[in-house]
Amino acid sequence: MFDKIAGRYDIINDLLSFGIHRTWLRKAAKKTTIASPKRILDLATGTGKFAFLLQKYFPQAQIYGIDIAQNMLEIANQRNSNGKVHFLYGDALQIPFEEDYFDLVTMSYGIRNVGDIVLCLKEIHRVLKPNGEFIIVEFGSPLPWFQPLYRIYQKLVMKPLGGLISGDFKAYNYLVETINHFPSGKEFTKIVEETNLFEGIEYHLLTYGIAYIYKGKAKKN
């Protein structure tokens, strides 16, 4: 699905969010408490938007982005003119790196699409160094007073406009449904806590809860 919509994915995100999603990523990048990460991994990197942003914030770091959508990676590599970000094929449920390799692991708008959230969290923990940090940005449930308006927007704008521009109405029906059913806020942090792999877990609302930033540090024995 993501291979099919890759060519117009970014412009659709800009249109549907009025560009706000870029601000969300900047806020997420600033949330890390690791001053000078040496190695950063961006999971489900897509066209590399978050990876490129992280490279600007942490120019000294080695940054890797992995994804299973080859067409997305092709676009990311086309934009990678200076070659400072390393993009490669990889599954977030079977990360192709050794244990304790990264200081920071990020993921934006991807964890709701993995087949097994807990396995993904375990893989994030495996590749993080002790006290390494994860930062996840994901859509979720807005604050109660804002939900009715947001549902109308999803029905009348997100689904039809996303489907029209991408040429794949099923894809944007699916993406909206995953947004509405994904456990967000306290529900997602509870899933993270129950793995007993991380500490200092917290979340932050973005734009009335349309999206959330989650972060935590890896516990190691």
FENPE-V647574 format. One record per backbone hydrogen bond with DSSP energy under -1.0 kcal/mol. CO is the residue of the C=O (numbers start at 1). NH is the residue of the N-H. E is the energy in kcal/mol with one decimal. If there is no record, write none. Layout:
co->CO nh->NH e->E
co->CO nh->NH e->E
This chain:
co->1 nh->5 e->-1.6
co->5 nh->8 e->-1.1
co->8 nh->12 e->-1.9
co->9 nh->13 e->-2.1
co->10 nh->14 e->-2.3
co->11 nh->15 e->-2.3
co->12 nh->16 e->-3.1
co->13 nh->17 e->-1.8
co->14 nh->19 e->-1.2
co->17 nh->20 e->-2.0
co->19 nh->22 e->-1.2
co->20 nh->24 e->-1.9
co->21 nh->25 e->-1.8
co->22 nh->26 e->-1.9
co->23 nh->27 e->-2.3
co->24 nh->28 e->-2.2
co->25 nh->29 e->-2.5
co->26 nh->30 e->-1.4
co->28 nh->31 e->-1.5
co->38 nh->62 e->-3.3
co->39 nh->103 e->-2.1
co->39 nh->104 e->-1.5
co->40 nh->64 e->-2.7
co->41 nh->106 e->-3.2
co->42 nh->66 e->-2.0
co->45 nh->48 e->-2.4
co->48 nh->52 e->-2.8
co->49 nh->53 e->-1.7
co->50 nh->54 e->-2.6
co->51 nh->55 e->-1.7
co->52 nh->56 e->-1.3
co->53 nh->57 e->-1.7
co->54 nh->58 e->-2.8
co->58 nh->61 e->-1.8
co->62 nh->40 e->-2.7
co->63 nh->86 e->-2.9
co->64 nh->42 e->-3.1
co->65 nh->88 e->-2.3
co->66 nh->45 e->-2.4
co->67 nh->90 e->-1.9
co->69 nh->73 e->-2.0
co->70 nh->74 e->-2.2
co->71 nh->75 e->-1.6
co->72 nh->76 e->-2.3
co->73 nh->77 e->-2.7
co->74 nh->78 e->-1.8
co->75 nh->79 e->-1.6
co->79 nh->81 e->-1.7
co->80 nh->83 e->-1.1
co->86 nh->65 e->-2.6
co->88 nh->67 e->-1.1
co->91 nh->94 e->-1.6
co->95 nh->97 e->-1.8
co->102 nh->129 e->-2.8
co->103 nh->133 e->-2.5
co->104 nh->41 e->-2.3
co->105 nh->135 e->-2.3
co->106 nh->43 e->-3.1
co->107 nh->137 e->-2.9
co->110 nh->113 e->-1.8
co->116 nh->120 e->-2.0
co->117 nh->121 e->-2.3
co->118 nh->122 e->-2.3
co->119 nh->123 e->-2.2
co->120 nh->124 e->-2.3
co->121 nh->125 e->-2.4
co->122 nh->126 e->-2.3
co->123 nh->127 e->-1.9
co->126 nh->100 e->-2.3
co->127 nh->101 e->-1.5
co->127 nh->102 e->-3.1
co->129 nh->132 e->-3.0
co->132 nh->218 e->-3.0
co->133 nh->105 e->-2.4
co->134 nh->216 e->-1.4
co->135 nh->107 e->-1.6
co->136 nh->214 e->-3.1
co->137 nh->109 e->-3.4
co->138 nh->212 e->-2.7
co->143 nh->146 e->-1.9
co->143 nh->147 e->-1.2
co->146 nh->150 e->-2.1
co->147 nh->151 e->-2.7
co->148 nh->152 e->-1.8
co->149 nh->153 e->-2.1
co->150 nh->154 e->-2.5
co->151 nh->155 e->-2.2
co->152 nh->156 e->-2.9
co->153 nh->157 e->-2.3
co->153 nh->158 e->-1.9
co->154 nh->159 e->-2.6
co->157 nh->161 e->-2.4
co->158 nh->162 e->-2.0
co->159 nh->163 e->-2.1
co->160 nh->164 e->-2.4
co->161 nh->165 e->-2.6
co->162 nh->166 e->-2.1
co->163 nh->167 e->-1.8
co->168 nh->172 e->-1.3
co->169 nh->173 e->-1.9
co->170 nh->174 e->-2.5
co->171 nh->175 e->-2.6
co->172 nh->176 e->-1.7
co->173 nh->177 e->-2.1
co->174 nh->178 e->-2.4
co->175 nh->179 e->-1.7
co->176 nh->180 e->-2.1
co->177 nh->181 e->-1.4
co->178 nh->182 e->-1.1
co->184 nh->187 e->-1.7
co->185 nh->189 e->-2.3
co->186 nh->190 e->-2.0
co->187 nh->191 e->-1.3
co->188 nh->192 e->-2.1
co->189 nh->193 e->-2.8
co->190 nh->194 e->-2.3
co->192 nh->195 e->-1.1
co->193 nh->196 e->-1.4
co->197 nh->219 e->-3.2
co->199 nh->217 e->-2.8
co->202 nh->215 e->-2.0
co->204 nh->213 e->-2.4
co->206 nh->211 e->-1.7
co->207 nh->210 e->-1.4
co->208 nh->143 e->-3.1
co->210 nh->140 e->-2.2
co->211 nh->206 e->-2.6
co->212 nh->138 e->-2.2
co->213 nh->204 e->-2.2
co->214 nh->136 e->-2.6
co->215 nh->202 e->-2.1
co->216 nh->134 e->-2.5
co->217 nh->199 e->-2.5
co->218 nh->131 e->-2.2
